[in-house]
Amino acid sequence: QVQLVESGGGLVQAGGSLRLSCAASGSVFGPDVMGWYRQASGKQRELVATITSGGRTNDVDAVKGRFTISRDSAKKMVFLQMNSLKPEDTGVYYCNYRQSWPGGRDYWGQGTQVTVSS
C-alpha cells in the first residue's frame, strides 16, 4: 500500500504562485511515475504533469512554461511549482503514484484545493 498526502493549496490572485507538495509513504520502491492531476467543478479529472523515477517529465500544453514538476526521490516527495496562475487553473489537485511494472497499482491522494481569483 502507498499513502499520498498533498499540501500547499490555497487561494491566490491571478498571476500569483503556489507550490504543491505530495509526500508518499508505504511501499514506494521500484520504477514509478508520480504526477499531478486536477479536477475543476463539473469537469473530469485531467492530467497536469508527470515525472518518472528516472526524472523524465511530461506536462500538458495548458501549463507549459508556467508549471514545473519535480521530485525528491530520497524523501519520496513530488512537487508542483505553479507560476502565473490563471482562474482556469482553479480546481482540486490530486497527487498520483503509479507503479511502472506489470500488475503495478495506481494510488491517489485526497486532493488539495487551488482557487485562483481574477
PyMOL commands that set and color helices and strands:
alter all, ss='L'
color gray80, all
select helices_A, chain A and resi 61-63+73-75+87-89
alter helices_A, ss='H'
color red, helices_A
select strands_A, chain A and resi 2-7+10-13+18-26+32-39+46-52+57-59+67-72+77-82+91-99+106-108+112-117
alter strands_A, ss='S'
color yellow, strands_A
deselect
rebuild
show_as cartoon
